[in-house]
Amino acid sequence: MARLLVIEDELVLAKNIARYFERQGHDVALAHDGRAGLEMAREGTPDVVIVDFQLPLLDGLEVIRELRRLDEEVRIVMVTGHGSINLAVEAMKAGSMDLLTKPLSLASLDEVVQRAIRERAGRTQLRYYRQRENRHASIDALLGECPGMQKLRELVRAVAQSEPTDRSPAAPVLVQGETGTGKELVARACHLASQRAGGPFIEVNCAALPAALMEDELFGHEKGAFTDARTRKVGLIEAADGGTLFLDEIGELELTLQAKLLRVLEDLKVRPIGALQDRKVNVRIVAATNRDLAKEAEAGRFRSDLVYRLTVFQVRIPPLRERGDDVLLLAREFLQQLATRYARPPLSLDETAIDALRAYPWPGNVRELRNCLERAVLMQRGPLLRAEDLGLPEAAAGAPPPGAAHPAAAPTSLDALERSHLVAALEAHHWNVSLAARALQITRDTLRYRMAKHGLQRAER
């Protein structure tokens, strides 16, 4: 039940309101002047406050303003015997969610209070999830003690503190790393550690949509721009104004869209489809890719001028196989998180599991490690996880430790490694694209695109 504070100088009305809501199980406190009401609010942190307009010592508008300074999430309802449009406007500006006139109907008040309680609960829940997300996406969430991860955290801090003093758009960032290394996590850390943390963080997967739809998503359109454009649509670049736009898999972006994106970076303006004028935007663009964009530019698949513009800051995430015992640090952290998530008893790694984790090359990087441990937690049969509980390929038992030379048959390039990983996932799921995409944590369209890129198709039997 909710905590209610009633600030009303008419004693009979105040007692009637208190009795009505106490019968519903709410905790109700009474105050008969503005200063006493504010003192109670400081001590008790109410969920909903019912405030009379004409109060001794402080009027209702001053009380509302001070209540909002004490707690931005408190829901306030003003009641008055002298209602007017001007007073309603002033009450809303001060922070009241509604205004009711006397004589007061308790049923009408109850309806407004119930709505206020729901709004308060929703805002509290949203704040909780945002705080939890921020804890798991901050710089401190970039776990690892290897030199590469220490350098990564230092660079992210430097990037986050590089905001211009004139509040113009910040320099773009290019995050490079293999699939599964945590590029989105780095992008969020750049956002949350910066002055833009209170603004939007919008993620776009550049490989998820064909060029025509991607242009509409990024730039939006005006009403009547094309046949189905019945209303104006705000593009994601404009929606990210004041915050960060994360362009994942930017290496998949079509050349025509690359040219339009370059113009946004150069002119700090965006023009929706069908619009006649540009709109200014203040957005930091963080792009991510597992490709070498310089080589892509040499091959004519990526604009070289966009490469130069994106690489003001370059952040490289080391693959898991290069991070030494970070794999054990991450494994223990994931085991703790997963045990809490699935209400399982705490799990530890025995020596065989530790050796297997160190020996396996982790082609899917941190994402593969987490999926492996999630499966192990769900299938666990005791307090200790052994090597066989991890379900790693048998070849991992005899694999060389990190840093050792790989067998000649192992993939030697990023494309070859990606192809090998795709084939393994498809074979494991009997070439069912939906199941393989789910296991790889990508969309079916992305998987089909990459299958076409590598010329993968199921052999006829």
Buried (B, 14 or more C-beta within 10 A) or exposed (E): EBBBBBBBBBEEBBBBBBEBBEEEEBBBBBBBBBBBBBEBBEEEEBBBBBBBBEBEBBBBBBBBBBBBEEBEBBBBBBBBEEBEEEBBEBBBEBBBBBBBBBEBEBEEBBEBBEBBBEBBEEBEEEEEEEEEEBEEBBBEBBBBEBEBBEEBBEBBBEBBEBBEEEEEBBBBBBBBBBBBBBBBBBBBBBBBBBEBBEBBBBBBBBBBBEEEEBBBBBBBBBEEBEEEBEEBBEBBBBBBBBBBBBBBBBBBBBEEBBEBBBBBBEEBEBBBBBBEEBBEBBBBBBBBBBBBBEEBBEEEBBBEBBBEBBBBBEBBBBBBBEBBBBBBBBBBBBBEBBBEEEEEEEBEBBEBBBBBBBBBBBBBBBBBBBBBBBBBBEEBEEEBBBBEBBEBEEEBBEBEEBEEEEEEEBBEEBEEBBBBBBBBBBEEBEBEBEBBBBBBBBBEBBBEBBBEEBEBEEEEE
